[in-house]
Amino acid sequence: MTRIVIVGASLAGLNAAQALREAGYSGSITLVGDEPHAPYDRPPLSKQFLIPGTERESLALADTALLGLTEEYGRRAVHLDVRNRAVHLDSGRVLEFDQLVIATGVGARQWPEPVPRQGVHTLRTLDDAYGIKQDLNSGVRRVLVVGDGFIGSEATSTARSLGHEVTLAGKGRAPLNRAIGDDAAGFVSRLHREAGVTVLPGVRVTALHGSQRVTGATVNDDRLVPADVVLLALGDQPHTAWLADSGLKIDRGLVTDVHARTLDTNGEPLPHIVAAGDVTRFPHPHASGLVTLGHWSNAVEQARVAAATLLRPDAPPVYRPVASFWTTQYGVKFRAVGLPDQADRTEVHEFDLARRRLDVAYYRNDQLIGALTANRAARIVAYRSQLAEALSLLGIQPARMSIASVR
Amino acid sequence: MSVRITVDMNLCESHGQCVFVAPDVFWFDEDEILNHKPKVDSSEYDRVVAAAAACPVRAIQVSKIGEEVQ
């Protein structure tokens, strides 16, 4: 009987398992995760999960019990032996496999020095979120969010909605600037300011203060920002340390080809070791070099392609996605498609802060490669179709998570 | 055979992922509320299942229903 091991009890890991079963695979599947939890949904952790009364059940994904898996949670993979097809766990156990799915994701980048014992948080896992939730729901606080990416910006919005006094400090010209460009980031920045958040763009936090409980931080070496709670949203670090001596190609993430196959250090694909989700970097025709898509829909779609590649090694599907992501801040839902962060030019078709409407198109070499809208749902659907069409004109079918494609 | 589609509008957050997968089955109205065909031909089954799988809040249920009585 074939043995498939999936390392990473994540959205991607779970979807790989689901896709394998839906395609009729009846061999063994072992799902390993370093957190002591079955796979759960992460996007709510920076949003509604932090609000009192929102319980763990709101993070539920598909029930693993229906998939016939061997589930190993609270166990970390520490080594991959490619030659002997074995994953070594921190418990000392060795899991042999015929085929492997790597979906270990990313972790929150940590502060480089010791931090005060209370009041300082990162946000990536359920346990992180429990800690923040407790701090945000025991009286009104001064909250400092360090980092202006999606997690920092969303958590700022949530903390503000809970009535806290919030400062958002980031390196960019405006929150989300690197992901969605200056125009859309300007819109988000205005929402933050309108809501009463102190936005500190273009700054570095250089020190955290407090011995037991955090008392504040120093910004740009000279300005003190007092705080009772500090959220460090400093970005991601791919969970690849355990693969360092595996011989798999790693380049700021685990490199895969367009079929979700990992590569050896010579760049040759390994058809029996695939990868999916935030940990991966892969080629895309709308980008220069490799891309990482740390989004929910990528974890789902790429995992399904990875599963299909394992089951059909002679005719693996191609993964050329129209990326899709969204973020909700101050009740405004932003929807984006494509690769806005790869653009060299934008066109702003609508920027109406009062009516909460936004429509920005992103171009690279005068080719549409992405779009972002707020309260313009029909337009984002049209942009998405246009991008799918453009990719198919390259002779490439954009990968869908179709079950048919797995069969 | 046809395929019944139900969307739990208490769960739907209008992420639009189903619309991306199957725009002729799911669409937004002017107020960004999701609309959908309640029933489609069984030949659409795989695509509708893919749309359901794409839903971040698992609001879409798809089921095969038997031969319709004429």
Interface residues (C-beta under 8 A of the other chain):
Chain A: D41 P43 L61 A62 W296 S297 V300 V322 S324 W326 K333 R335 V337 N375 A377 A378 I380 V381 R384 S385 R400 M401 S402 I403 A404
Chain B: E13 S14 H15 G16 Q17 V19 F20 V21 P23 W27 F28 E32 D46 R47 V49 A50 A53 A54 P56 R58
